[in-house]
Amino acid sequence: LERRAEETVQVRAELVGEPAAGARSGAVVVRPAWVEISGPESQVRGVGEVIAQVSLDGHARTFEDHVPVLSPDPLVQVQPGRVIVEVTMHEPELELPVESLQPPVERGLQHESPT
């Protein structure tokens, strides 16, 4: 039997999917940022990080999600098994037409200058 090993490794958020039209992702925060992995020594040693996948599908505003942490191997356990990932989203910028600064002229009315 192989010896068991334990390590503390960092969790990296992997963003997948497409955000709402024009939106883009910004800062990402994972809580907790570190988790414990355990399992056969040959499978645990050398693991530098684990992944938590977060779907951006349809998101336009900042959100958080509780997602599972993906184990690097079926024989490796991860604790805690879920993390909270907060993704800052930048909403699409609206491009508004530049309107004339001239006052609108109403049909049939003429403006007179005060004297």
N, C-alpha and C positions, 0 to 999 in steps of 0.2 A: 504494500500500500504506500502511496505517495504521501508525503507530509503535507499538512494543510498550512496555508499562509494567509495572512491578512495584510492589507495595505490601505492607506488613505489616498484617494485619488481625486483629481479635480473633475467637475462636471462641465462639459462644454455643450452649449445649446447649438443645435443644428437647425437652421431655419429652412423649411421646405414649403413649397406651394407658392401661389401668386396672391399678393395683396389686392385690395380693391383698386380699380383703375386709377393710376396716377399716384397712389400711395407708395411710400417706401419705408423700410425698417431703419431704425436708428440703434440706440443703445439697447443692450440685452443684459439683464441681471438674473442670475440663477440663485435660488435659495433652497437648501443650503448649497454652497459652491463646492463643497467637498463631501464625499461619501466613503463608506468603508466597503471594500470588496474582500471576499474570502472564497477560498476553494483550493484545489490542488496547486501546490507551489509552482509547478511548471506553467500553469495557466494564469496565475496571479502576478508572478514576477514579470516585470517589464511593461505592465499595463500602466501607462502614464495618465490616461484620462478615460472617462466614459462619456457617452453621448445621451442627450435628451433632445428628441426631435420635437419641434414646435411647428404647427401649421400656420402659415400666414394667410391661407385661403380666405378671401373676402374681407380681411381686416383693413380698416382705414384709420382707426384710432388706437391709441395705446391700450394694451390689454395684458392680462396675465392668465396663465393656464397651468393646471396641475398635470404634469406629464410623467410617464414612466421613464426611468433611467434604463438604457439598453445595456444588457450584460455583454461583455466581450466574448463570452463563451457560455454554453449551456451549463457547465459545471461550476461557474462562478456566480456567487450570490452577491447582490448589491443591497446595502442598507444605508439610508432608507431607499426604498424602491421607487419612490416618486419624489419629484421636486417641483417647486413653483418657478416658472419662468415668466418674467415681465419683459415685454417687448415694447419699446417706445416706437410709435409710428408717426410718420410725418404725413399729414393729410395732403391731398393734391391741392396745388395752388390754382385758384380760379383766375383765369385771364379775362378781365372785364374790358370791354371796349372803352377807349378813351372818348368821352363825349365832348362836344364843343362847349367852350366856356361862354359862348354867346347866349343871351337869353332867347327863349323861343319866341318867334313872331307869330302872333295869332292872326288868322285870316281876317282881313278887312279892318284891322286896327293899325293905326299908325301911332308911333310914339312921338310925343312932342317934348321938346326940351323945355324945362321950366325957365322962365325969364325973370 
